[in-house]
Amino acid sequence: MFIYATAVVVSTGRSYKTALKILNEVRKRYERPAGAMVTYKEFSVCMHLDEEEVFSALQ
């Protein structure tokens, strides 16, 4: 399952612009091209969050 910038905003409480930067940092860490999809697991690992925390924030 992939995470989108709006989900990052909801789960972190940060702005949309910051969410895009966070996703770009995750892509860089996993050596993905710009615009590539990011999974919840990759996002959670990079943000030091539990996947369940991310899912619960989105509900």
N, C-alpha and C positions, 0 to 999 in steps of 0.2 A: 504494500500500500504506500502511496506517495503522499508527501506533505506539500502543501501550497503556501504561499506567502501569507494569505489570510489566516491560515491555521497557525502559523508562527506568531502572528499578531495576537491571536486569542490565547495561545499557550504561554507566551512570554510577557504579554502586556506592553510590548514595544510598538513603535510606529511601523507602518507599512514599508517605508524606505529602509528602516533598520532591519526589518524582516528579510528584505531582498538581499541586504549585505550579509546577513547571517547565512542564508541559503548559499550565497556565493562562496563563503568561507568553507561551508560543508563540501561544496563541489571541489574546491581547491584541495581540501584534505584528502578526498577520495580520487583526485586527479580526473575529474569529469569536466567536459566542455561546458562553457557558459550556456545556461538554459536547460541543462540536463535535469531530469527528474531526481529528486532526493527522497529516500525512503524515511519513514518514521524512525526506524532503527538507527540509520545514519545520523539523523538530526538529533535524536536522543543521546547518542554517544558523544557527539560533538558538544552538546549543550550540558552534558553531565546530568541528564534527567533520566528517570525511569520511563520506559515507553508507556506504562500505565498512567503516569502523571500527565503525559501529553494527551492521551486519549481522554482522561477524565476532565482535563481543562477544556476540551472541545465539546463536551456534552452539556 
